[in-house]
């Protein structure tokens, strides 16, 4: 409500805007990419550990970005 918004503004709490359809679509796509990279990393864990490590690192970077979007 408007009064709750005003109270949060006065108390200097961070106010985040709602995600539009495009942002929601992008967020869901990043979640899929994160899951796919984790799966690929796990798949190559025994065969090529260096590749697996790099792929999992990419998945973790994606996860960091996802966490910043949620805040």
mmCIF file of the N, C-alpha and C atoms, coordinates in Angstrom:
data_MODEL
# 
_entry.id   MODEL 
# 
loop_
_atom_site.group_PDB 
_atom_site.id 
_atom_site.type_symbol 
_atom_site.label_atom_id 
_atom_site.label_alt_id 
_atom_site.label_comp_id 
_atom_site.label_asym_id 
_atom_site.label_entity_id 
_atom_site.label_seq_id 
_atom_site.pdbx_PDB_ins_code 
_atom_site.Cartn_x 
_atom_site.Cartn_y 
_atom_site.Cartn_z 
_atom_site.occupancy 
_atom_site.B_iso_or_equiv 
_atom_site.pdbx_formal_charge 
_atom_site.auth_seq_id 
_atom_site.auth_comp_id 
_atom_site.auth_asym_id 
_atom_site.auth_atom_id 
_atom_site.pdbx_PDB_model_num 
ATOM 1   N N  . UNK A 1 1  ? 0.832  -1.184  0.000   1.00 0.00 ? 1  UNK A N  1 
ATOM 2   C CA . UNK A 1 1  ? 0.000  0.000   0.000   1.00 0.00 ? 1  UNK A CA 1 
ATOM 3   C C  . UNK A 1 1  ? 0.877  1.247   0.000   1.00 0.00 ? 1  UNK A C  1 
ATOM 4   N N  . UNK A 1 2  ? 0.278  2.355   -0.252  1.00 0.00 ? 2  UNK A N  1 
ATOM 5   C CA . UNK A 1 2  ? 1.006  3.619   -0.322  1.00 0.00 ? 2  UNK A CA 1 
ATOM 6   C C  . UNK A 1 2  ? 1.580  4.005   1.032   1.00 0.00 ? 2  UNK A C  1 
ATOM 7   N N  . UNK A 1 3  ? 0.817  3.774   2.085   1.00 0.00 ? 3  UNK A N  1 
ATOM 8   C CA . UNK A 1 3  ? 1.319  4.139   3.419   1.00 0.00 ? 3  UNK A CA 1 
ATOM 9   C C  . UNK A 1 3  ? 2.529  3.285   3.805   1.00 0.00 ? 3  UNK A C  1 
ATOM 10  N N  . UNK A 1 4  ? 2.506  2.005   3.451   1.00 0.00 ? 4  UNK A N  1 
ATOM 11  C CA . UNK A 1 4  ? 3.656  1.133   3.736   1.00 0.00 ? 4  UNK A CA 1 
ATOM 12  C C  . UNK A 1 4  ? 4.870  1.581   2.936   1.00 0.00 ? 4  UNK A C  1 
ATOM 13  N N  . UNK A 1 5  ? 4.659  1.974   1.697   1.00 0.00 ? 5  UNK A N  1 
ATOM 14  C CA . UNK A 1 5  ? 5.747  2.488   0.862   1.00 0.00 ? 5  UNK A CA 1 
ATOM 15  C C  . UNK A 1 5  ? 6.371  3.727   1.498   1.00 0.00 ? 5  UNK A C  1 
ATOM 16  N N  . UNK A 1 6  ? 5.535  4.632   1.968   1.00 0.00 ? 6  UNK A N  1 
ATOM 17  C CA . UNK A 1 6  ? 6.029  5.864   2.606   1.00 0.00 ? 6  UNK A CA 1 
ATOM 18  C C  . UNK A 1 6  ? 6.809  5.546   3.875   1.00 0.00 ? 6  UNK A C  1 
ATOM 19  N N  . UNK A 1 7  ? 6.298  4.609   4.675   1.00 0.00 ? 7  UNK A N  1 
ATOM 20  C CA . UNK A 1 7  ? 7.006  4.235   5.902   1.00 0.00 ? 7  UNK A CA 1 
ATOM 21  C C  . UNK A 1 7  ? 8.382  3.664   5.586   1.00 0.00 ? 7  UNK A C  1 
ATOM 22  N N  . UNK A 1 8  ? 8.464  2.766   4.598   1.00 0.00 ? 8  UNK A N  1 
ATOM 23  C CA . UNK A 1 8  ? 9.756  2.181   4.220   1.00 0.00 ? 8  UNK A CA 1 
ATOM 24  C C  . UNK A 1 8  ? 10.702 3.237   3.692   1.00 0.00 ? 8  UNK A C  1 
ATOM 25  N N  . UNK A 1 9  ? 10.180 4.180   2.937   1.00 0.00 ? 9  UNK A N  1 
ATOM 26  C CA . UNK A 1 9  ? 11.015 5.263   2.406   1.00 0.00 ? 9  UNK A CA 1 
ATOM 27  C C  . UNK A 1 9  ? 11.581 6.111   3.533   1.00 0.00 ? 9  UNK A C  1 
ATOM 28  N N  . UNK A 1 10 ? 10.755 6.395   4.506   1.00 0.00 ? 10 UNK A N  1 
ATOM 29  C CA . UNK A 1 10 ? 11.201 7.214   5.634   1.00 0.00 ? 10 UNK A CA 1 
ATOM 30  C C  . UNK A 1 10 ? 12.224 6.490   6.498   1.00 0.00 ? 10 UNK A C  1 
ATOM 31  N N  . UNK A 1 11 ? 12.091 5.198   6.609   1.00 0.00 ? 11 UNK A N  1 
ATOM 32  C CA . UNK A 1 11 ? 13.022 4.414   7.422   1.00 0.00 ? 11 UNK A CA 1 
ATOM 33  C C  . UNK A 1 11 ? 14.277 4.029   6.641   1.00 0.00 ? 11 UNK A C  1 
ATOM 34  N N  . UNK A 1 12 ? 14.399 4.535   5.423   1.00 0.00 ? 12 UNK A N  1 
ATOM 35  C CA . UNK A 1 12 ? 15.562 4.342   4.552   1.00 0.00 ? 12 UNK A CA 1 
ATOM 36  C C  . UNK A 1 12 ? 15.818 2.880   4.197   1.00 0.00 ? 12 UNK A C  1 
ATOM 37  N N  . UNK A 1 13 ? 14.774 2.100   4.125   1.00 0.00 ? 13 UNK A N  1 
ATOM 38  C CA . UNK A 1 13 ? 14.938 0.736   3.673   1.00 0.00 ? 13 UNK A CA 1 
ATOM 39  C C  . UNK A 1 13 ? 14.927 0.726   2.159   1.00 0.00 ? 13 UNK A C  1 
ATOM 40  N N  . UNK A 1 14 ? 15.645 -0.219  1.601   1.00 0.00 ? 14 UNK A N  1 
ATOM 41  C CA . UNK A 1 14 ? 15.713 -0.306  0.150   1.00 0.00 ? 14 UNK A CA 1 
ATOM 42  C C  . UNK A 1 14 ? 14.371 -0.781  -0.407  1.00 0.00 ? 14 UNK A C  1 
ATOM 43  N N  . UNK A 1 15 ? 13.890 -0.071  -1.395  1.00 0.00 ? 15 UNK A N  1 
ATOM 44  C CA . UNK A 1 15 ? 12.627 -0.414  -2.039  1.00 0.00 ? 15 UNK A CA 1 
ATOM 45  C C  . UNK A 1 15 ? 12.954 -0.907  -3.438  1.00 0.00 ? 15 UNK A C  1 
ATOM 46  N N  . UNK A 1 16 ? 12.507 -2.103  -3.741  1.00 0.00 ? 16 UNK A N  1 
ATOM 47  C CA . UNK A 1 16 ? 12.801 -2.678  -5.050  1.00 0.00 ? 16 UNK A CA 1 
ATOM 48  C C  . UNK A 1 16 ? 11.556 -2.637  -5.921  1.00 0.00 ? 16 UNK A C  1 
ATOM 49  N N  . UNK A 1 17 ? 11.781 -2.456  -7.196  1.00 0.00 ? 17 UNK A N  1 
ATOM 50  C CA . UNK A 1 17 ? 10.653 -2.431  -8.118  1.00 0.00 ? 17 UNK A CA 1 
ATOM 51  C C  . UNK A 1 17 ? 10.257 -3.849  -8.495  1.00 0.00 ? 17 UNK A C  1 
ATOM 52  N N  . UNK A 1 18 ? 9.040  -4.003  -8.922  1.00 0.00 ? 18 UNK A N  1 
ATOM 53  C CA . UNK A 1 18 ? 8.571  -5.311  -9.363  1.00 0.00 ? 18 UNK A CA 1 
ATOM 54  C C  . UNK A 1 18 ? 9.198  -5.651  -10.701 1.00 0.00 ? 18 UNK A C  1 
ATOM 55  N N  . UNK A 1 19 ? 9.396  -6.943  -10.900 1.00 0.00 ? 19 UNK A N  1 
ATOM 56  C CA . UNK A 1 19 ? 9.990  -7.394  -12.155 1.00 0.00 ? 19 UNK A CA 1 
ATOM 57  C C  . UNK A 1 19 ? 8.910  -7.436  -13.233 1.00 0.00 ? 19 UNK A C  1 
ATOM 58  N N  . UNK A 1 20 ? 9.256  -6.931  -14.417 1.00 0.00 ? 20 UNK A N  1 
ATOM 59  C CA . UNK A 1 20 ? 8.304  -7.016  -15.522 1.00 0.00 ? 20 UNK A CA 1 
ATOM 60  C C  . UNK A 1 20 ? 8.469  -8.372  -16.215 1.00 0.00 ? 20 UNK A C  1 
ATOM 61  N N  . UNK A 1 21 ? 7.669  -8.636  -17.209 1.00 0.00 ? 21 UNK A N  1 
ATOM 62  C CA . UNK A 1 21 ? 7.677  -9.934  -17.888 1.00 0.00 ? 21 UNK A CA 1 
ATOM 63  C C  . UNK A 1 21 ? 9.038  -10.262 -18.495 1.00 0.00 ? 21 UNK A C  1 
ATOM 64  N N  . UNK A 1 22 ? 9.681  -9.255  -19.071 1.00 0.00 ? 22 UNK A N  1 
ATOM 65  C CA . UNK A 1 22 ? 10.994 -9.484  -19.691 1.00 0.00 ? 22 UNK A CA 1 
ATOM 66  C C  . UNK A 1 22 ? 12.033 -9.877  -18.638 1.00 0.00 ? 22 UNK A C  1 
ATOM 67  N N  . UNK A 1 23 ? 12.011 -9.204  -17.494 1.00 0.00 ? 23 UNK A N  1 
ATOM 68  C CA . UNK A 1 23 ? 12.947 -9.535  -16.422 1.00 0.00 ? 23 UNK A CA 1 
ATOM 69  C C  . UNK A 1 23 ? 12.683 -10.937 -15.878 1.00 0.00 ? 23 UNK A C  1 
ATOM 70  N N  . UNK A 1 24 ? 11.427 -11.285 -15.735 1.00 0.00 ? 24 UNK A N  1 
ATOM 71  C CA . UNK A 1 24 ? 11.073 -12.620 -15.242 1.00 0.00 ? 24 UNK A CA 1 
ATOM 72  C C  . UNK A 1 24 ? 11.561 -13.679 -16.217 1.00 0.00 ? 24 UNK A C  1 
ATOM 73  N N  . UNK A 1 25 ? 11.354 -13.442 -17.508 1.00 0.00 ? 25 UNK A N  1 
ATOM 74  C CA . UNK A 1 25 ? 11.808 -14.385 -18.530 1.00 0.00 ? 25 UNK A CA 1 
ATOM 75  C C  . UNK A 1 25 ? 13.329 -14.539 -18.481 1.00 0.00 ? 25 UNK A C  1 
ATOM 76  N N  . UNK A 1 26 ? 14.040 -13.427 -18.363 1.00 0.00 ? 26 UNK A N  1 
ATOM 77  C CA . UNK A 1 26 ? 15.503 -13.459 -18.301 1.00 0.00 ? 26 UNK A CA 1 
ATOM 78  C C  . UNK A 1 26 ? 15.970 -14.188 -17.048 1.00 0.00 ? 26 UNK A C  1 
ATOM 79  N N  . UNK A 1 27 ? 15.328 -13.946 -15.931 1.00 0.00 ? 27 UNK A N  1 
ATOM 80  C CA . UNK A 1 27 ? 15.682 -14.617 -14.679 1.00 0.00 ? 27 UNK A CA 1 
ATOM 81  C C  . UNK A 1 27 ? 15.513 -16.130 -14.817 1.00 0.00 ? 27 UNK A C  1 
ATOM 82  N N  . UNK A 1 28 ? 14.381 -16.554 -15.362 1.00 0.00 ? 28 UNK A N  1 
ATOM 83  C CA . UNK A 1 28 ? 14.134 -17.987 -15.544 1.00 0.00 ? 28 UNK A CA 1 
ATOM 84  C C  . UNK A 1 28 ? 15.156 -18.609 -16.485 1.00 0.00 ? 28 UNK A C  1 
ATOM 85  N N  . UNK A 1 29 ? 15.545 -17.865 -17.522 1.00 0.00 ? 29 UNK A N  1 
ATOM 86  C CA . UNK A 1 29 ? 16.543 -18.356 -18.465 1.00 0.00 ? 29 UNK A CA 1 
ATOM 87  C C  . UNK A 1 29 ? 17.897 -18.534 -17.765 1.00 0.00 ? 29 UNK A C  1 
ATOM 88  N N  . UNK A 1 30 ? 18.271 -17.577 -16.918 1.00 0.00 ? 30 UNK A N  1 
ATOM 89  C CA . UNK A 1 30 ? 19.529 -17.692 -16.177 1.00 0.00 ? 30 UNK A CA 1 
ATOM 90  C C  . UNK A 1 30 ? 19.504 -18.879 -15.213 1.00 0.00 ? 30 UNK A C  1 
ATOM 91  N N  . UNK A 1 31 ? 18.353 -19.141 -14.604 1.00 0.00 ? 31 UNK A N  1 
ATOM 92  C CA . UNK A 1 31 ? 18.231 -20.307 -13.722 1.00 0.00 ? 31 UNK A CA 1 
ATOM 93  C C  . UNK A 1 31 ? 18.463 -21.584 -14.525 1.00 0.00 ? 31 UNK A C  1 
ATOM 94  N N  . UNK A 1 32 ? 17.887 -21.662 -15.725 1.00 0.00 ? 32 UNK A N  1 
ATOM 95  C CA . UNK A 1 32 ? 18.092 -22.835 -16.579 1.00 0.00 ? 32 UNK A CA 1 
ATOM 96  C C  . UNK A 1 32 ? 19.559 -22.983 -16.963 1.00 0.00 ? 32 UNK A C  1 
ATOM 97  N N  . UNK A 1 33 ? 20.206 -21.866 -17.319 1.00 0.00 ? 33 UNK A N  1 
ATOM 98  C CA . UNK A 1 33 ? 21.630 -21.911 -17.667 1.00 0.00 ? 33 UNK A CA 1 
ATOM 99  C C  . UNK A 1 33 ? 22.458 -22.403 -16.485 1.00 0.00 ? 33 UNK A C  1 
ATOM 100 N N  . UNK A 1 34 ? 22.152 -21.893 -15.306 1.00 0.00 ? 34 UNK A N  1 
ATOM 101 C CA . UNK A 1 34 ? 22.880 -22.322 -14.107 1.00 0.00 ? 34 UNK A CA 1 
ATOM 102 C C  . UNK A 1 34 ? 22.751 -23.828 -13.921 1.00 0.00 ? 34 UNK A C  1 
ATOM 103 N N  . UNK A 1 35 ? 21.526 -24.332 -13.997 1.00 0.00 ? 35 UNK A N  1 
ATOM 104 C CA . UNK A 1 35 ? 21.298 -25.770 -13.822 1.00 0.00 ? 35 UNK A CA 1 
ATOM 105 C C  . UNK A 1 35 ? 22.015 -26.586 -14.893 1.00 0.00 ? 35 UNK A C  1 
ATOM 106 N N  . UNK A 1 36 ? 21.966 -26.127 -16.140 1.00 0.00 ? 36 UNK A N  1 
ATOM 107 C CA . UNK A 1 36 ? 22.619 -26.856 -17.224 1.00 0.00 ? 36 UNK A CA 1 
ATOM 108 C C  . UNK A 1 36 ? 24.134 -26.885 -17.058 1.00 0.00 ? 36 UNK A C  1 
ATOM 109 N N  . UNK A 1 37 ? 24.729 -25.757 -16.671 1.00 0.00 ? 37 UNK A N  1 
ATOM 110 C CA . UNK A 1 37 ? 26.176 -25.732 -16.467 1.00 0.00 ? 37 UNK A CA 1 
ATOM 111 C C  . UNK A 1 37 ? 26.581 -26.641 -15.310 1.00 0.00 ? 37 UNK A C  1 
ATOM 112 N N  . UNK A 1 38 ? 25.781 -26.677 -14.253 1.00 0.00 ? 38 UNK A N  1 
ATOM 113 C CA . UNK A 1 38 ? 26.083 -27.582 -13.136 1.00 0.00 ? 38 UNK A CA 1 
ATOM 114 C C  . UNK A 1 38 ? 26.034 -29.033 -13.604 1.00 0.00 ? 38 UNK A C  1 
ATOM 115 N N  . UNK A 1 39 ? 25.043 -29.370 -14.407 1.00 0.00 ? 39 UNK A N  1 
ATOM 116 C CA . UNK A 1 39 ? 24.923 -30.737 -14.918 1.00 0.00 ? 39 UNK A CA 1 
ATOM 117 C C  . UNK A 1 39 ? 26.100 -31.099 -15.815 1.00 0.00 ? 39 UNK A C  1 
ATOM 118 N N  . UNK A 1 40 ? 26.482 -30.168 -16.684 1.00 0.00 ? 40 UNK A N  1 
ATOM 119 C CA . UNK A 1 40 ? 27.628 -30.413 -17.569 1.00 0.00 ? 40 UNK A CA 1 
ATOM 120 C C  . UNK A 1 40 ? 28.891 -30.606 -16.741 1.00 0.00 ? 40 UNK A C  1 
ATOM 121 N N  . UNK A 1 41 ? 29.083 -29.759 -15.728 1.00 0.00 ? 41 UNK A N  1 
ATOM 122 C CA . UNK A 1 41 ? 30.253 -29.888 -14.862 1.00 0.00 ? 41 UNK A CA 1 
ATOM 123 C C  . UNK A 1 41 ? 30.296 -31.230 -14.159 1.00 0.00 ? 41 UNK A C  1 
ATOM 124 N N  . UNK A 1 42 ? 29.156 -31.683 -13.668 1.00 0.00 ? 42 UNK A N  1 
ATOM 125 C CA . UNK A 1 42 ? 29.098 -32.986 -12.996 1.00 0.00 ? 42 UNK A CA 1 
ATOM 126 C C  . UNK A 1 42 ? 29.333 -34.130 -13.973 1.00 0.00 ? 42 UNK A C  1 
ATOM 127 N N  . UNK A 1 43 ? 28.890 -33.963 -15.209 1.00 0.00 ? 43 UNK A N  1 
ATOM 128 C CA . UNK A 1 43 ? 29.042 -35.009 -16.215 1.00 0.00 ? 43 UNK A CA 1 
ATOM 129 C C  . UNK A 1 43 ? 30.517 -35.248 -16.547 1.00 0.00 ? 43 UNK A C  1 
ATOM 130 N N  . UNK A 1 44 ? 31.323 -34.184 -16.577 1.00 0.00 ? 44 UNK A N  1 
ATOM 131 C CA . UNK A 1 44 ? 32.734 -34.300 -16.951 1.00 0.00 ? 44 UNK A CA 1 
ATOM 132 C C  . UNK A 1 44 ? 33.663 -34.385 -15.745 1.00 0.00 ? 44 UNK A C  1 
ATOM 133 N N  . UNK A 1 45 ? 33.121 -34.575 -14.564 1.00 0.00 ? 45 UNK A N  1 
ATOM 134 C CA . UNK A 1 45 ? 33.927 -34.571 -13.343 1.00 0.00 ? 45 UNK A CA 1 
ATOM 135 C C  . UNK A 1 45 ? 35.047 -35.615 -13.383 1.00 0.00 ? 45 UNK A C  1 
ATOM 136 N N  . UNK A 1 46 ? 34.749 -36.822 -13.839 1.00 0.00 ? 46 UNK A N  1 
ATOM 137 C CA . UNK A 1 46 ? 35.759 -37.888 -13.869 1.00 0.00 ? 46 UNK A CA 1 
ATOM 138 C C  . UNK A 1 46 ? 36.611 -37.831 -15.128 1.00 0.00 ? 46 UNK A C  1 
ATOM 139 N N  . UNK A 1 47 ? 36.010 -37.518 -16.260 1.00 0.00 ? 47 UNK A N  1 
ATOM 140 C CA . UNK A 1 47 ? 36.729 -37.541 -17.534 1.00 0.00 ? 47 UNK A CA 1 
ATOM 141 C C  . UNK A 1 47 ? 37.689 -36.384 -17.718 1.00 0.00 ? 47 UNK A C  1 
ATOM 142 N N  . UNK A 1 48 ? 37.268 -35.186 -17.355 1.00 0.00 ? 48 UNK A N  1 
ATOM 143 C CA . UNK A 1 48 ? 38.103 -33.998 -17.545 1.00 0.00 ? 48 UNK A CA 1 
ATOM 144 C C  . UNK A 1 48 ? 37.867 -33.055 -16.361 1.00 0.00 ? 48 UNK A C  1 
ATOM 145 N N  . UNK A 1 49 ? 38.590 -33.281 -15.258 1.00 0.00 ? 49 UNK A N  1 
ATOM 146 C CA . UNK A 1 49 ? 38.342 -32.496 -14.043 1.00 0.00 ? 49 UNK A CA 1 
ATOM 147 C C  . UNK A 1 49 ? 38.564 -30.993 -14.218 1.00 0.00 ? 49 UNK A C  1 
ATOM 148 N N  . UNK A 1 50 ? 39.534 -30.608 -15.042 1.00 0.00 ? 50 UNK A N  1 
ATOM 149 C CA . UNK A 1 50 ? 39.805 -29.175 -15.240 1.00 0.00 ? 50 UNK A CA 1 
ATOM 150 C C  . UNK A 1 50 ? 38.622 -28.499 -15.931 1.00 0.00 ? 50 UNK A C  1 
ATOM 151 N N  . UNK A 1 51 ? 38.098 -29.134 -16.973 1.00 0.00 ? 51 UNK A N  1 
ATOM 152 C CA . UNK A 1 51 ? 36.927 -28.597 -17.667 1.00 0.00 ? 51 UNK A CA 1 
ATOM 153 C C  . UNK A 1 51 ? 35.737 -28.533 -16.714 1.00 0.00 ? 51 UNK A C  1 
ATOM 154 N N  . UNK A 1 52 ? 35.554 -29.591 -15.940 1.00 0.00 ? 52 UNK A N  1 
ATOM 155 C CA . UNK A 1 52 ? 34.456 -29.634 -14.983 1.00 0.00 ? 52 UNK A CA 1 
ATOM 156 C C  . UNK A 1 52 ? 34.548 -28.484 -13.990 1.00 0.00 ? 52 UNK A C  1 
ATOM 157 N N  . UNK A 1 53 ? 35.741 -28.223 -13.501 1.00 0.00 ? 53 UNK A N  1 
ATOM 158 C CA . UNK A 1 53 ? 35.955 -27.139 -12.540 1.00 0.00 ? 53 UNK A CA 1 
ATOM 159 C C  . UNK A 1 53 ? 35.605 -25.781 -13.143 1.00 0.00 ? 53 UNK A C  1 
ATOM 160 N N  . UNK A 1 54 ? 36.017 -25.562 -14.382 1.00 0.00 ? 54 UNK A N  1 
ATOM 161 C CA . UNK A 1 54 ? 35.736 -24.287 -15.048 1.00 0.00 ? 54 UNK A CA 1 
ATOM 162 C C  . UNK A 1 54 ? 34.242 -24.102 -15.309 1.00 0.00 ? 54 UNK A C  1 
ATOM 163 N N  . UNK A 1 55 ? 33.589 -25.175 -15.721 1.00 0.00 ? 55 UNK A N  1 
ATOM 164 C CA . UNK A 1 55 ? 32.149 -25.098 -16.006 1.00 0.00 ? 55 UNK A CA 1 
ATOM 165 C C  . UNK A 1 55 ? 31.367 -24.828 -14.720 1.00 0.00 ? 55 UNK A C  1 
ATOM 166 N N  . UNK A 1 56 ? 31.757 -25.481 -13.637 1.00 0.00 ? 56 UNK A N  1 
ATOM 167 C CA . UNK A 1 56 ? 31.083 -25.252 -12.356 1.00 0.00 ? 56 UNK A CA 1 
ATOM 168 C C  . UNK A 1 56 ? 31.333 -23.826 -11.879 1.00 0.00 ? 56 UNK A C  1 
ATOM 169 N N  . UNK A 1 57 ? 32.514 -23.288 -12.172 1.00 0.00 ? 57 UNK A N  1 
ATOM 170 C CA . UNK A 1 57 ? 32.809 -21.901 -11.811 1.00 0.00 ? 57 UNK A CA 1 
ATOM 171 C C  . UNK A 1 57 ? 31.875 -20.940 -12.564 1.00 0.00 ? 57 UNK A C  1 
ATOM 172 N N  . UNK A 1 58 ? 31.608 -21.227 -13.832 1.00 0.00 ? 58 UNK A N  1 
ATOM 173 C CA . UNK A 1 58 ? 30.666 -20.409 -14.608 1.00 0.00 ? 58 UNK A CA 1 
ATOM 174 C C  . UNK A 1 58 ? 29.275 -20.483 -13.972 1.00 0.00 ? 58 UNK A C  1 
ATOM 175 N N  . UNK A 1 59 ? 28.874 -21.685 -13.562 1.00 0.00 ? 59 UNK A N  1 
ATOM 176 C CA . UNK A 1 59 ? 27.567 -21.853 -12.914 1.00 0.00 ? 59 UNK A CA 1 
ATOM 177 C C  . UNK A 1 59 ? 27.488 -21.029 -11.630 1.00 0.00 ? 59 UNK A C  1 
ATOM 178 N N  . UNK A 1 60 ? 28.574 -20.981 -10.880 1.00 0.00 ? 60 UNK A N  1 
ATOM 179 C CA . UNK A 1 60 ? 28.587 -20.198 -9.642  1.00 0.00 ? 60 UNK A CA 1 
ATOM 180 C C  . UNK A 1 60 ? 28.501 -18.697 -9.927  1.00 0.00 ? 60 UNK A C  1 
ATOM 181 N N  . UNK A 1 61 ? 29.141 -18.253 -11.004 1.00 0.00 ? 61 UNK A N  1 
ATOM 182 C CA . UNK A 1 61 ? 29.040 -16.840 -11.395 1.00 0.00 ? 61 UNK A CA 1 
ATOM 183 C C  . UNK A 1 61 ? 27.593 -16.477 -11.746 1.00 0.00 ? 61 UNK A C  1 
ATOM 184 N N  . UNK A 1 62 ? 26.934 -17.371 -12.469 1.00 0.00 ? 62 UNK A N  1 
ATOM 185 C CA . UNK A 1 62 ? 25.528 -17.144 -12.814 1.00 0.00 ? 62 UNK A CA 1 
ATOM 186 C C  . UNK A 1 62 ? 24.694 -17.068 -11.537 1.00 0.00 ? 62 UNK A C  1 
ATOM 187 N N  . UNK A 1 63 ? 24.994 -17.953 -10.593 1.00 0.00 ? 63 UNK A N  1 
ATOM 188 C CA . UNK A 1 63 ? 24.246 -17.970 -9.332  1.00 0.00 ? 63 UNK A CA 1 
ATOM 189 C C  . UNK A 1 63 ? 24.431 -16.659 -8.564  1.00 0.00 ? 63 UNK A C  1 
ATOM 190 N N  . UNK A 1 64 ? 25.645 -16.101 -8.584  1.00 0.00 ? 64 UNK A N  1 
ATOM 191 C CA . UNK A 1 64 ? 25.893 -14.814 -7.925  1.00 0.00 ? 64 UNK A CA 1 
ATOM 192 C C  . UNK A 1 64 ? 25.013 -13.727 -8.534  1.00 0.00 ? 64 UNK A C  1 
ATOM 193 N N  . UNK A 1 65 ? 24.916 -13.725 -9.865  1.00 0.00 ? 65 UNK A N  1 
ATOM 194 C CA . UNK A 1 65 ? 24.080 -12.727 -10.536 1.00 0.00 ? 65 UNK A CA 1 
ATOM 195 C C  . UNK A 1 65 ? 22.606 -12.924 -10.194 1.00 0.00 ? 65 UNK A C  1 
ATOM 196 N N  . UNK A 1 66 ? 22.187 -14.172 -10.096 1.00 0.00 ? 66 UNK A N  1 
ATOM 197 C CA . UNK A 1 66 ? 20.798 -14.449 -9.731  1.00 0.00 ? 66 UNK A CA 1 
ATOM 198 C C  . UNK A 1 66 ? 20.490 -13.918 -8.328  1.00 0.00 ? 66 UNK A C  1 
ATOM 199 N N  . UNK A 1 67 ? 21.440 -14.073 -7.419  1.00 0.00 ? 67 UNK A N  1 
ATOM 200 C CA . UNK A 1 67 ? 21.222 -13.584 -6.054  1.00 0.00 ? 67 UNK A CA 1 
ATOM 201 C C  . UNK A 1 67 ? 21.132 -12.066 -6.010  1.00 0.00 ? 67 UNK A C  1 
ATOM 202 N N  . UNK A 1 68 ? 21.877 -11.379 -6.873  1.00 0.00 ? 68 UNK A N  1 
ATOM 203 C CA . UNK A 1 68 ? 21.793 -9.916  -6.883  1.00 0.00 ? 68 UNK A CA 1 
ATOM 204 C C  . UNK A 1 68 ? 20.461 -9.447  -7.461  1.00 0.00 ? 68 UNK A C  1 
ATOM 205 N N  . UNK A 1 69 ? 19.888 -10.234 -8.348  1.00 0.00 ? 69 UNK A N  1 
ATOM 206 C CA . UNK A 1 69 ? 18.588 -9.876  -8.927  1.00 0.00 ? 69 UNK A CA 1 
ATOM 207 C C  . UNK A 1 69 ? 17.493 -9.996  -7.868  1.00 0.00 ? 69 UNK A C  1 
ATOM 208 N N  . UNK A 1 70 ? 17.572 -11.012 -7.041  1.00 0.00 ? 70 UNK A N  1 
ATOM 209 C CA . UNK A 1 70 ? 16.546 -11.271 -6.033  1.00 0.00 ? 70 UNK A CA 1 
ATOM 210 C C  . UNK A 1 70 ? 16.536 -10.201 -4.950  1.00 0.00 ? 70 UNK A C  1 
ATOM 211 N N  . UNK A 1 71 ? 17.690 -9.677  -4.580  1.00 0.00 ? 71 UNK A N  1 
ATOM 212 C CA . UNK A 1 71 ? 17.771 -8.700  -3.475  1.00 0.00 ? 71 UNK A CA 1 
ATOM 213 C C  . UNK A 1 71 ? 16.932 -7.503  -3.704  1.00 0.00 ? 71 UNK A C  1 
# 
